[in-house]
Structures are given as C-alpha cells and as structure tokens.
C-alpha cells in the first residue's frame, strides 16, 4: 500500500473534516498527538495550528493512503 505525504496542514484538515476527525493530544503528555473524533477521554482536542507545531517540532508528517491518515516520521 503506497503512502503519500500530505502537502500541508490544510490538506490534512480537509481530509480529517470529511472523516469527522479533529486534531488531538494524548492527555497528560506534552507531545503525543493523534486524530480523534472528540469522544475519547484519553485525548484532548487541540487546534490544527498546535497540531502542526507538534508535527514540525517532532519531525513528523501526515501521510494518506486509501482514505487513511497516518502520522509518521517525515
């Protein structure tokens, strides 16, 4: 399965919006991020700007494949 790197946070936001996903941070961590529907008590919904900052700070990128989004090393 080929993974394509999303070009920017705007593309990530558009794909996530179609799936009902929001940017999230793992509660009680400083940099654990993932996508959420906002219903998981272990995750805190954060702004897309904050999400993008975490990606850059940790050298991560969002990749897409067959409708899936995955956070991986850039």
C-alpha positions as protocol buffer text, in pm:
chain_id: "A"
residue {
  index: 1
  type: UNK
  ca { x: 0 y: 0 z: 0 }
}
residue {
  index: 2
  type: UNK
  ca { x: 154 y: 331 z: -111 }
}
residue {
  index: 3
  type: UNK
  ca { x: 161 y: 616 z: 137 }
}
residue {
  index: 4
  type: UNK
  ca { x: 161 y: 974 z: 4 }
}
residue {
  index: 5
  type: UNK
  ca { x: 277 y: 1261 z: 221 }
}
residue {
  index: 6
  type: UNK
  ca { x: 13 y: 1533 z: 268 }
}
residue {
  index: 7
  type: UNK
  ca { x: 144 y: 1859 z: 128 }
}
residue {
  index: 8
  type: UNK
  ca { x: 35 y: 2084 z: 417 }
}
residue {
  index: 9
  type: UNK
  ca { x: -188 y: 2115 z: 721 }
}
residue {
  index: 10
  type: UNK
  ca { x: -474 y: 2249 z: 505 }
}
residue {
  index: 11
  type: UNK
  ca { x: -485 y: 1920 z: 313 }
}
residue {
  index: 12
  type: UNK
  ca { x: -478 y: 1727 z: 642 }
}
residue {
  index: 13
  type: UNK
  ca { x: -765 y: 1938 z: 779 }
}
residue {
  index: 14
  type: UNK
  ca { x: -975 y: 1881 z: 465 }
}
residue {
  index: 15
  type: UNK
  ca { x: -930 y: 1503 z: 474 }
}
residue {
  index: 16
  type: UNK
  ca { x: -991 y: 1492 z: 850 }
}
residue {
  index: 17
  type: UNK
  ca { x: -1307 y: 1703 z: 818 }
}
residue {
  index: 18
  type: UNK
  ca { x: -1454 y: 1455 z: 567 }
}
residue {
  index: 19
  type: UNK
  ca { x: -1397 y: 1178 z: 823 }
}
residue {
  index: 20
  type: UNK
  ca { x: -1523 y: 1375 z: 1123 }
}
residue {
  index: 21
  type: UNK
  ca { x: -1175 y: 1383 z: 1278 }
}
residue {
  index: 22
  type: UNK
  ca { x: -1014 y: 1656 z: 1487 }
}
residue {
  index: 23
  type: UNK
  ca { x: -660 y: 1722 z: 1599 }
}
residue {
  index: 24
  type: UNK
  ca { x: -587 y: 1567 z: 1937 }
}
residue {
  index: 25
  type: UNK
  ca { x: -319 y: 1542 z: 2202 }
}
residue {
  index: 26
  type: UNK
  ca { x: -284 y: 1248 z: 2437 }
}
residue {
  index: 27
  type: UNK
  ca { x: -388 y: 1368 z: 2783 }
}
residue {
  index: 28
  type: UNK
  ca { x: -104 y: 1414 z: 3035 }
}
residue {
  index: 29
  type: UNK
  ca { x: 164 y: 1422 z: 2763 }
}
residue {
  index: 30
  type: UNK
  ca { x: 342 y: 1715 z: 2610 }
}
residue {
  index: 31
  type: UNK
  ca { x: 373 y: 1590 z: 2253 }
}
residue {
  index: 32
  type: UNK
  ca { x: 168 y: 1275 z: 2193 }
}
residue {
  index: 33
  type: UNK
  ca { x: -65 y: 1362 z: 1905 }
}
residue {
  index: 34
  type: UNK
  ca { x: -324 y: 1172 z: 1707 }
}
residue {
  index: 35
  type: UNK
  ca { x: -655 y: 1218 z: 1529 }
}
residue {
  index: 36
  type: UNK
  ca { x: -975 y: 1197 z: 1732 }
}
residue {
  index: 37
  type: UNK
  ca { x: -1349 y: 1220 z: 1689 }
}
residue {
  index: 38
  type: UNK
  ca { x: -1351 y: 1404 z: 2022 }
}
residue {
  index: 39
  type: UNK
  ca { x: -1512 y: 1124 z: 2220 }
}
residue {
  index: 40
  type: UNK
  ca { x: -1204 y: 962 z: 2375 }
}
residue {
  index: 41
  type: UNK
  ca { x: -1134 y: 1068 z: 2736 }
}
residue {
  index: 42
  type: UNK
  ca { x: -763 y: 997 z: 2690 }
}
residue {
  index: 43
  type: UNK
  ca { x: -736 y: 1267 z: 2422 }
}
residue {
  index: 44
  type: UNK
  ca { x: -771 y: 1644 z: 2436 }
}
residue {
  index: 45
  type: UNK
  ca { x: -892 y: 1823 z: 2122 }
}
residue {
  index: 46
  type: UNK
  ca { x: -636 y: 2087 z: 2016 }
}
residue {
  index: 47
  type: UNK
  ca { x: -621 y: 2345 z: 1739 }
}
residue {
  index: 48
  type: UNK
  ca { x: -487 y: 2250 z: 1398 }
}
residue {
  index: 49
  type: UNK
  ca { x: -217 y: 2513 z: 1446 }
}
residue {
  index: 50
  type: UNK
  ca { x: -100 y: 2342 z: 1766 }
}
residue {
  index: 51
  type: UNK
  ca { x: -115 y: 2004 z: 1589 }
}
residue {
  index: 52
  type: UNK
  ca { x: 100 y: 2140 z: 1305 }
}
residue {
  index: 53
  type: UNK
  ca { x: 353 y: 2279 z: 1558 }
}
residue {
  index: 54
  type: UNK
  ca { x: 383 y: 1934 z: 1722 }
}
residue {
  index: 55
  type: UNK
  ca { x: 440 y: 1774 z: 1381 }
}
residue {
  index: 56
  type: UNK
  ca { x: 721 y: 2016 z: 1297 }
}
residue {
  index: 57
  type: UNK
  ca { x: 877 y: 2002 z: 1644 }
}
residue {
  index: 58
  type: UNK
  ca { x: 898 y: 1622 z: 1636 }
}
residue {
  index: 59
  type: UNK
  ca { x: 994 y: 1585 z: 1268 }
}
residue {
  index: 60
  type: UNK
  ca { x: 665 y: 1415 z: 1180 }
}
residue {
  index: 61
  type: UNK
  ca { x: 435 y: 1434 z: 880 }
}
residue {
  index: 62
  type: UNK
  ca { x: 89 y: 1312 z: 793 }
}
residue {
  index: 63
  type: UNK
  ca { x: 59 y: 1052 z: 517 }
}
residue {
  index: 64
  type: UNK
  ca { x: -254 y: 932 z: 338 }
}
residue {
  index: 65
  type: UNK
  ca { x: -339 y: 603 z: 175 }
}
residue {
  index: 66
  type: UNK
  ca { x: -675 y: 466 z: 63 }
}
residue {
  index: 67
  type: UNK
  ca { x: -861 y: 714 z: 282 }
}
residue {
  index: 68
  type: UNK
  ca { x: -648 y: 656 z: 592 }
}
residue {
  index: 69
  type: UNK
  ca { x: -435 y: 919 z: 766 }
}
residue {
  index: 70
  type: UNK
  ca { x: -119 y: 818 z: 948 }
}
residue {
  index: 71
  type: UNK
  ca { x: 136 y: 1021 z: 1145 }
}
residue {
  index: 72
  type: UNK
  ca { x: 493 y: 908 z: 1075 }
}
residue {
  index: 73
  type: UNK
  ca { x: 848 y: 1039 z: 1068 }
}
residue {
  index: 74
  type: UNK
  ca { x: 890 y: 1288 z: 784 }
}
